Amino acid sequence: MAAAQSRRSSTSGLERRERGVHLTQVAIVVEEYDPAIEFFVSVLGFELVEDSPAQTNDGRPKRWVVVRPPGAATGLLLARADGEAQLAVVGGQAGGRVGFFLRVDDFDATYQRLLAAGVTFFGSPRTEPYGRVVVFLDIAGNKWDLLGS
């Protein structure tokens, strides 16, 4: 316990010294770009920040696709799986655990909208000390918590 507290304390000091450091993107490996864009933009309501042609390290064409919730600083890089090893992690990037967390202002309205759009949920919404929560799957099969009050 003391070691964990010590790590937290030193991290807090580092955060105070390193202002301006922030997480800009997190990659989600998907099977294809366009269905993933459709899910994150049309279903979840994210913004399409960028969709640009790019190249792999060995010169093959790919796209640089970034989506993010409106007003958020951190985006999701939708990375199309390239090869068998990457295809194997589609939908399982967090090893079967919830790996992504989406907090919304109006939980009930968002839940009903996603339900109507055919999003797969695990169980019914429940109330926890931190608010309302229910687990859902994204288009790739990754588990997300939908969180709100």
N, C-alpha and C positions, 0 to 999 in steps of 0.2 A: 504494500500500500504506500509506504513512504517513497519507494522508488518511482511509482507511478505519479505520485504527487510532485515529486522532484522534477520529473520529465515535463509535467504540465506547467510548473512554475518557470522552467527554463524556456519552454516554448512561448509562454506569454511574453517574456522579456524579448525574445527574438521577434515576435510579432510587432512589438512596439518599435523595435529598431528597423524593421524591414517594411515600413509602410509602402504601399504601392505594389506589393506582391499579391497576386491573386491567381486563382485557377481560371484559365480562359476556356478550355475545352476538355471534354471527356469523350473518348471514342466508343462507339457502339458498333460492333461488327454485324452487318446485315447481309442478307442474300443478294438483294438488288436495291439500287438507289431509289427509283421512282415509287415503288410501293411504300418504302420507308418514309420518304418525304410526304406522301399522301397521308400516312398514319399520323406522323408527328404534327403536320400542319393542319390538315382537315379534321382529324379526330381529336387530338390533344390541344389544338389551338396554338401551337408554337409558331414562331416566325421563321421563314426561310431566310437566313442571313446571307448565305453564299452558296452558289452552285456553279463552280468554275471547272473548266478542263484542267487536268493535271497529268502527271506521269509518275509511274512507279520508279523505283530506284534503277531498274534496268530498262527504262524507256517506254514501257507499255502504257497505253492510255488508261486513265482513271478520272474520277471527278473528286473535287474537294467540296463536300456538302456539309454545311453547318446549319443547324436549327437551334432555336432556344425559346424558352417561354418569353412572352412579351415583358420587356423591362428588365430581364435578367442580364447579368454580366457573363455568366458561364453558359457556353453552348455545348451541344452534342455534335461531334463529328460523326456523320454516318459513313462508315467505312465498309465498302463492299468486300466481302470475303474473297481472298485471292489464294486459292489452293485448298487442299484437303484439310490442313491443320487449322486454317482460319474458319473454314466451313464447320468444323467440329465444335467450335466455340459459339457459333450463332445460337443465341437464346440461353446460353449457359455461362455467360461471362462472370457471374458471381457464384458459380458452383451450386446453383439451385436455391441460393438465398435471395432475399430481397436485396438488390444492389443499387436501386435508384429510388429517389424520394421526391414526390411532386406535391408541394403544398399549394392549396388553392384557397381563395377567399370565401367562396360559396361551395362548401362541400356537397350539400344535397343536390344543388343544380348541376354541378360538374359530374357527380356520380350518375344522375339520371341521364344526362347527355351522353356520357360514355357507354352506359348500359344500352341506350337506344341505338348507338353506333355499332353495337355488336362486340364491344370490348369484353374479353374474358376476365371475370372476377373470381377470386377464391373466397367463398363465404359471403356473408353480409357485412355491411359496415358495423363497426363496433366503437364504443366510446372507451378511450383510455385516458389516463391522467394528462397526456399531452394533446388530446383532442380526438376527433373522429378519424378512423383509419379503415382502409380495406385494401387488399392486395389485388393488383391486376397485372395482366401480361401485355407487353408491347408487341409490335408486329413480328419481332424476331423471337419472342418467347421469353424475354427477360422479365423477371418479377420486379414490380414497382409498388411502393406504398403510395396510395392517394391519401393525403393528410389535409385536415382542415378542422374548422370548429363548427 
